[in-house]
Amino acid sequence: MAYELAWGWEIAAAIFFGGLGGGAFILTAVTSFLTGNAYRDILKFGSYIGVLSAILCIFFFMLDLGAPERALFAYSNPSSMITIGTTILTVIIPLGLVYASFHLPDSLPRLKSMFIWSGNIRARTAIEVLAFIFGVGLVSYTGFVLGVILATPFWGSPLLAVLFFLSGVSTAIMAIGLLMTPLYTATKLERPKKALIEALHRLDVADGYMVVIELGALLAYVFTMLYSSEVLATRSAIILLSGSLSALFWGGVVVLGLLVPLLLLIFLAWRGRTAAYIRFYPPLLSIASISALVGGLLMRYTVVAAGQLAFFP
């Protein structure tokens, strides 16, 4: 029997893109702080993904509201998580657009010349600090927005906030890697190709660790809920592990979203830069990235749906 959920794919997509956008700003800022301009493609694509994902986050929240005029209510209660999240998104989108103007494509020199501040390192650093702060706020918001709904005990664990934070950063790494992989074919010179593979390798290794931690957080969260004293939380966990959402959870979230990327990332970190396999690095990383992104969206949906399905007989 199919049940109509109050929160469905729209909310799951909004939470997913919020985490992805915030994670992209975090990763971009940290990369710049640690390496300067050494990995310009990571900075460039990270800033683009951050802005686009934040816009998509608002779009799916508005889609769930149904009527555009209802969006004004999102600002009506300063103490609510909805208002906090909407405020963060309202600030981070223009902030991200300004930050992206520092990373315009080299193929558009006229456009770059229009933004006279794009070469100002101090200004860029100041924007990066703000992008990092609001990026952390956005990813954290996606982890806490469900937890404030006390009537749904499955969403009340702090492990859920940790899980969504890890997933937001992890999917951001994979999204940046996905957009960078076509550059390998487009680049003809050997030295830039090697530099690109080195940047992809850094993303590969970083996300390999993230996926392992994320998998541990996911299992810890679900099994903590399974043995919770709250009956509804236990029912939600059972729905994920062996009930109506089990195929999506095990097949889509665990296998497709975590294990497949992890195995590919391990292989690439181990053998990907060798002469025999280097040409396969971009396509294999693309597969890992797409799997991780799809799995990240499915994770949000299954958690959102399981929390509600526990209320049905």
C-alpha positions as CSV (number, residue, x, y, z in Angstrom):
1,M,0.0,0.0,0.0
2,A,1.4,3.4,-1.0
3,Y,1.2,6.2,1.6
4,E,1.2,9.9,0.8
5,L,4.1,11.6,2.6
6,A,4.0,15.2,3.8
7,W,7.6,15.5,2.9
8,G,8.9,13.7,-0.2
9,W,11.4,14.0,-2.9
10,E,11.3,17.8,-2.9
11,I,12.5,18.1,0.7
12,A,15.0,15.4,0.2
13,A,16.4,17.2,-2.9
14,A,16.5,20.5,-1.0
15,I,18.5,19.0,1.8
16,F,20.8,17.2,-0.6
17,F,21.6,20.3,-2.6
18,G,22.0,22.4,0.5
19,G,24.6,20.0,1.8
20,L,26.3,19.8,-1.6
21,G,26.4,23.6,-1.9
22,G,27.7,24.2,1.6
23,G,30.2,21.4,1.2
24,A,31.5,22.9,-2.0
25,F,32.1,26.3,-0.3
26,I,33.8,24.6,2.6
27,L,36.1,22.5,0.3
28,T,36.9,25.5,-1.9
29,A,37.9,27.7,1.0
30,V,40.0,25.0,2.7
31,T,41.8,24.2,-0.5
32,S,42.6,27.9,-1.0
33,F,43.7,28.3,2.6
34,L,46.1,25.3,2.4
35,T,47.4,25.5,-1.2
36,G,46.7,29.0,-2.5
37,N,46.3,28.8,-6.3
38,A,47.9,25.4,-6.7
39,Y,44.6,23.8,-7.6
40,R,42.7,26.5,-9.5
41,D,40.3,24.1,-11.1
42,I,39.1,22.9,-7.7
43,L,38.5,26.5,-6.6
44,K,36.8,27.4,-9.9
45,F,34.4,24.4,-10.1
46,G,33.8,24.4,-6.3
47,S,32.6,28.0,-6.4
48,Y,30.3,27.3,-9.4
49,I,28.8,24.2,-7.7
50,G,28.3,26.0,-4.5
51,V,26.2,28.8,-6.1
52,L,24.2,26.4,-8.3
53,S,23.5,24.0,-5.5
54,A,22.3,26.7,-3.1
55,I,19.9,28.0,-5.8
56,L,18.6,24.5,-6.4
57,C,18.2,24.1,-2.6
58,I,15.9,27.1,-2.5
59,F,14.1,26.0,-5.7
60,F,13.2,22.6,-4.2
61,F,12.1,24.2,-0.9
62,M,9.8,26.5,-2.9
63,L,8.6,23.6,-4.9
64,D,7.6,21.8,-1.8
65,L,5.7,24.9,-0.5
66,G,3.6,24.9,-3.7
67,A,2.7,28.6,-3.9
68,P,5.5,31.1,-4.4
69,E,3.8,33.7,-2.1
70,R,4.2,31.2,0.8
71,A,8.0,31.7,0.6
72,L,7.6,34.9,2.7
73,F,6.6,32.8,5.7
74,A,10.1,31.3,5.6
75,Y,11.4,34.6,7.0
76,S,8.6,35.1,9.6
77,N,10.0,33.3,12.7
78,P,13.7,34.2,13.5
79,S,13.9,31.3,16.0
80,S,12.8,28.6,13.6
81,M,15.2,26.4,11.6
82,I,13.4,27.2,8.4
83,T,14.0,31.0,8.8
84,I,17.6,30.3,9.8
85,G,18.2,28.2,6.7
86,T,16.4,30.6,4.4
87,T,18.5,33.5,5.7
88,I,21.8,31.5,5.2
89,L,20.7,30.7,1.6
90,T,19.7,34.3,1.0
91,V,23.2,35.4,2.0
92,I,25.3,32.6,0.6
93,I,24.0,32.9,-3.0
94,P,25.1,36.5,-3.7
95,L,28.2,35.8,-1.7
96,G,28.9,32.8,-3.8
97,L,28.4,34.8,-7.0
98,V,30.9,37.3,-5.9
99,Y,33.4,34.6,-5.0
100,A,32.8,32.9,-8.4
101,S,33.8,36.1,-10.1
102,F,37.4,35.5,-8.8
103,H,37.5,32.2,-10.7
104,L,36.2,33.0,-14.1
105,P,37.4,30.8,-17.0
106,D,40.7,31.8,-18.6
107,S,38.9,31.3,-22.0
108,L,36.8,34.5,-21.3
109,P,39.5,37.2,-20.8
110,R,37.0,40.0,-21.6
111,L,34.6,38.9,-18.9
112,K,37.5,38.6,-16.5
113,S,38.6,42.2,-17.3
114,M,35.1,43.4,-16.3
115,F,35.6,42.3,-12.7
116,I,38.5,44.5,-11.7
117,W,38.7,43.0,-8.2
118,S,39.3,39.4,-9.5
119,G,43.0,39.7,-9.0
120,N,42.8,41.1,-5.5
121,I,44.0,38.3,-3.2
122,R,43.1,40.0,0.0
123,A,39.5,40.6,-1.1
124,R,39.3,37.0,-2.3
125,T,40.6,35.7,1.1
126,A,38.0,37.8,2.9
127,I,35.2,36.3,0.8
128,E,36.6,32.8,1.3
129,V,36.4,33.2,5.1
130,L,32.8,34.3,4.8
131,A,32.0,31.5,2.3
132,F,33.5,29.0,4.7
133,I,31.5,30.3,7.6
134,F,28.2,30.3,5.7
135,G,29.1,27.0,4.0
136,V,29.4,25.4,7.4
137,G,26.2,27.0,8.4
138,L,24.4,25.7,5.4
139,V,25.6,22.1,5.7
140,S,24.8,22.1,9.4
141,Y,21.3,23.4,8.7
142,T,20.6,20.4,6.4
143,G,21.6,18.2,9.3
144,F,19.5,19.9,12.0
145,V,16.4,20.9,10.0
146,L,14.8,17.4,10.5
147,G,16.0,17.1,14.1
148,V,13.9,20.0,15.4
149,I,10.7,18.1,14.5
150,L,10.4,16.4,17.9
151,A,7.3,14.4,16.9
152,T,9.5,12.2,14.6
153,P,12.1,10.5,16.9
154,F,14.0,8.9,14.0
155,W,15.3,12.4,13.1
156,G,16.2,13.3,16.6
157,S,19.7,11.8,16.8
158,P,22.8,14.0,16.6
159,L,24.3,11.3,14.5
160,L,22.0,12.4,11.7
161,A,23.5,15.8,11.7
162,V,27.0,14.3,11.6
163,L,26.0,12.0,8.8
164,F,24.5,14.7,6.6
165,F,27.5,17.0,7.2
166,L,29.9,14.3,6.1
167,S,27.8,13.5,3.1
168,G,27.6,17.1,2.1
169,V,31.4,17.5,2.0
170,S,31.8,14.1,0.4
171,T,29.3,14.7,-2.4
172,A,30.9,18.2,-3.0
173,I,34.3,16.5,-3.5
174,M,32.7,14.1,-6.0
175,A,30.8,16.8,-7.8
176,I,34.0,18.9,-8.3
177,G,35.8,15.8,-9.5
178,L,33.0,15.0,-11.9
179,L,33.2,18.5,-13.5
180,M,37.0,18.3,-13.7
181,T,37.3,15.0,-15.5
182,P,36.4,16.3,-19.0
183,L,39.4,18.6,-18.8
184,Y,41.6,15.5,-19.3
185,T,40.4,14.9,-22.8
186,A,40.3,18.6,-23.6
187,T,43.9,19.1,-22.5
188,K,46.4,18.2,-25.2
189,L,49.7,19.0,-23.4
190,E,51.3,16.4,-21.2
191,R,52.3,18.6,-18.3
192,P,48.7,20.0,-17.7
193,K,47.3,16.5,-18.0
194,K,49.6,15.3,-15.2
195,A,48.7,18.3,-13.1
196,L,45.0,17.6,-13.6
197,I,45.5,13.9,-12.6
198,E,47.4,15.1,-9.5
199,A,44.4,17.3,-8.5
200,L,41.9,14.5,-9.2
201,H,44.1,12.2,-7.1
202,R,43.9,14.7,-4.1
203,L,40.1,14.7,-4.4
204,D,40.1,10.9,-4.7
205,V,42.2,10.3,-1.6
206,A,40.3,12.9,0.4
207,D,36.9,11.4,-0.5
208,G,38.1,7.9,0.1
209,Y,38.6,8.7,3.8
210,M,35.3,10.7,3.9
211,V,33.3,7.7,2.5
212,V,34.7,5.3,5.1
213,I,33.8,7.7,7.9
214,E,30.4,8.4,6.3
215,L,29.6,4.7,6.0
216,G,30.5,4.2,9.7
217,A,28.3,7.2,10.7
218,L,25.4,5.8,8.6
219,L,25.5,2.4,10.2
220,A,25.9,3.9,13.6
221,Y,22.9,6.1,13.1
222,V,20.6,3.4,11.8
223,F,21.5,0.7,14.3
224,T,21.3,3.2,17.2
225,M,17.8,4.0,16.1
226,L,17.1,0.3,15.7
227,Y,17.8,-0.3,19.4
228,S,16.3,3.0,20.6
229,S,13.8,3.1,23.4
230,E,11.5,5.1,21.1
231,V,9.2,2.7,19.3
232,L,8.7,4.9,16.3
233,A,12.5,5.3,15.8
234,T,12.9,1.5,15.9
235,R,10.1,1.1,13.4
236,S,11.7,3.6,11.0
237,A,15.0,1.7,11.3
238,I,13.3,-1.6,10.5
239,I,11.6,0.1,7.5
240,L,15.1,1.0,6.2
241,L,16.9,-2.3,7.0
242,S,14.3,-4.9,6.0
243,G,11.0,-3.1,5.2
244,S,9.6,-1.2,2.2
245,L,12.7,1.1,1.8
246,S,15.3,-1.7,2.3
247,A,16.0,-2.1,-1.5
248,L,16.7,1.7,-1.8
249,F,18.7,1.7,1.4
250,W,20.9,-1.3,0.8
251,G,21.1,-1.1,-3.0
252,G,21.0,2.7,-3.6
253,V,22.5,4.2,-0.5
254,V,25.0,1.6,0.8
255,V,26.1,-0.2,-2.4
256,L,25.7,2.4,-5.1
257,G,26.3,5.5,-3.0
258,L,29.1,4.3,-0.7
259,L,30.7,0.9,-1.6
260,V,30.9,1.3,-5.4
261,P,32.6,4.8,-5.0
262,L,34.8,3.5,-2.2
263,L,36.1,0.5,-4.3
264,L,36.8,2.7,-7.3
265,L,38.5,5.4,-5.2
266,I,40.7,2.8,-3.6
267,F,41.7,1.4,-7.0
268,L,42.4,4.8,-8.4
269,A,44.5,5.8,-5.4
270,W,46.5,2.6,-5.7
271,R,46.9,2.1,-9.4
272,G,45.2,5.1,-11.1
273,R,48.3,7.1,-11.8
274,T,50.4,4.3,-13.3
275,A,51.0,4.2,-17.0
276,A,48.7,1.3,-17.6
277,Y,45.7,2.9,-16.0
278,I,46.1,6.6,-16.1
279,R,43.9,7.1,-19.1
280,F,41.1,5.3,-17.2
281,Y,41.3,7.7,-14.2
282,P,38.8,10.3,-15.5
283,P,36.1,7.9,-16.6
284,L,36.4,5.7,-13.4
285,L,36.3,8.8,-11.2
286,S,33.2,10.0,-13.2
287,I,31.5,6.7,-12.4
288,A,32.4,7.0,-8.7
289,S,31.2,10.6,-8.6
290,I,27.8,9.9,-10.2
291,S,27.3,6.9,-7.9
292,A,28.1,9.0,-4.9
293,L,25.8,11.8,-5.9
294,V,22.9,9.5,-6.6
295,G,23.5,7.7,-3.4
296,G,23.6,11.0,-1.5
297,L,20.2,12.0,-2.8
298,L,18.8,8.5,-2.0
299,M,20.2,8.7,1.5
300,R,18.2,11.9,2.2
301,Y,15.1,10.5,0.7
302,T,15.2,7.2,2.6
303,V,15.8,9.0,5.9
304,V,13.0,11.5,5.3
305,A,10.6,8.8,4.2
306,A,11.4,6.3,6.9
307,G,10.8,8.9,9.6
308,Q,7.3,9.4,8.3
309,L,6.4,5.9,7.4
310,A,6.7,4.7,11.0
311,F,3.4,6.5,11.7
312,F,1.5,4.4,9.2
313,P,0.1,0.9,10.2
